[in-house]
Amino acid sequence: MIKAMKFVGVPVSDQQRALEFYTQKLGFRIITDQPFDGKQRWIELGVGRSGTGISLFTPAGHEDRIGTFTGISFLADDVKETCRELAAKGVVFVREPKEEGWGTSAIFADPDGNQFVLSSG
């Protein structure tokens, strides 16, 4: 049986630039950073205290996915405060926090333009 999600892939054009963004600005931790195929590294990052992570890796033929809406949502207790903290570090928000009946959400982008939801619920 499937018991959990290990990681999701985020396609990037420059792995080092992406690694710096995700670790220094978002605070993710490095789980794995090793050579992969002579062209790319296998970079896997942990998100908060969860068991789920992301990989900064672009499979051959998937370069057209770079800079798109990922469908990935990150969870924060206080979206507005987290947005303020991340914006102070230079994170660009495509959509500022918006309150809905179910909670608050915002959308931010990484240096490649990949977009992510930050949500409270």
C-alpha positions in Angstrom: 0.0 0.0 0.0 1.1 3.6 -0.6 1.8 5.1 2.8 3.1 8.6 2.1 4.4 11.1 -0.5 8.2 11.2 -0.5 8.8 14.2 -2.7 7.5 16.2 -5.7 9.7 17.4 -8.6 10.2 21.1 -9.3 11.8 21.6 -12.7 14.5 24.3 -12.7 16.9 25.9 -15.2 19.8 26.5 -12.8 20.1 24.0 -9.9 22.6 26.0 -7.9 20.5 29.2 -8.1 17.4 27.2 -7.1 19.2 25.5 -4.3 20.2 28.8 -2.8 16.6 30.2 -3.2 14.9 27.2 -1.5 17.4 26.9 1.3 18.3 30.5 2.0 14.9 32.2 1.4 12.4 29.4 2.1 14.4 27.6 4.8 14.3 24.1 3.3 17.0 21.7 4.3 19.2 19.6 2.1 18.5 15.9 2.2 20.5 14.9 -0.9 22.8 16.8 -3.2 24.9 14.5 -5.4 25.9 14.1 -9.0 23.3 12.4 -11.2 24.2 12.2 -14.9 27.1 14.5 -15.7 24.6 17.3 -16.5 22.5 17.6 -13.4 22.7 16.8 -9.7 20.1 15.0 -7.7 18.9 17.6 -5.2 16.3 16.6 -2.7 15.1 19.1 0.0 13.1 18.6 3.2 10.2 21.0 3.9 9.8 22.0 7.5 9.3 19.1 9.9 7.2 17.1 7.4 8.4 13.9 5.8 7.6 15.3 2.3 10.1 17.1 0.2 10.9 18.5 -3.2 13.5 17.6 -5.8 15.2 20.3 -7.9 15.6 18.3 -11.1 14.4 18.6 -14.7 14.0 15.3 -16.5 15.2 15.4 -20.1 12.3 16.5 -22.4 10.5 18.3 -19.5 12.2 21.7 -19.9 8.9 23.2 -21.0 7.5 22.7 -17.4 10.0 25.2 -16.0 8.3 28.5 -15.0 4.7 27.1 -14.7 2.1 26.8 -12.0 3.2 23.7 -10.1 0.0 22.8 -8.3 2.1 22.4 -5.2 0.7 23.9 -2.0 2.8 24.7 1.1 1.2 25.0 4.5 1.7 27.8 7.0 0.0 28.6 10.3 0.0 32.4 9.6 0.0 33.0 5.8 0.1 36.8 6.1 3.1 36.8 8.5 4.9 34.2 6.5 4.4 36.3 3.3 5.9 39.3 5.1 8.9 37.3 6.2 9.5 35.8 2.8 8.9 39.1 0.9 11.6 40.6 3.2 14.0 38.0 2.0 13.2 38.8 -1.7 10.5 36.2 -2.5 8.2 37.5 -5.1 4.4 37.0 -4.6 2.3 36.7 -7.7 -0.8 37.0 -5.6 -0.9 38.6 -2.1 -2.7 36.8 0.7 -6.4 36.5 0.2 -8.9 35.4 2.8 -11.5 32.8 1.9 -14.1 30.9 3.8 -11.7 27.9 4.2 -8.6 29.9 5.1 -6.0 32.3 3.6 -3.8 31.7 0.6 -1.1 33.5 -1.5 0.9 32.5 -4.5 4.7 33.0 -4.8 7.3 32.2 -7.5 10.8 30.9 -7.5 13.6 32.4 -9.6 12.4 30.4 -12.7 8.8 31.6 -12.3 7.5 28.3 -10.9 4.5 29.2 -8.9 3.4 27.7 -5.5 0.4 28.2 -3.2 1.0 29.1 0.4 -2.1 28.3 2.4 -3.4 28.1 5.9 -5.8 25.3 5.2 
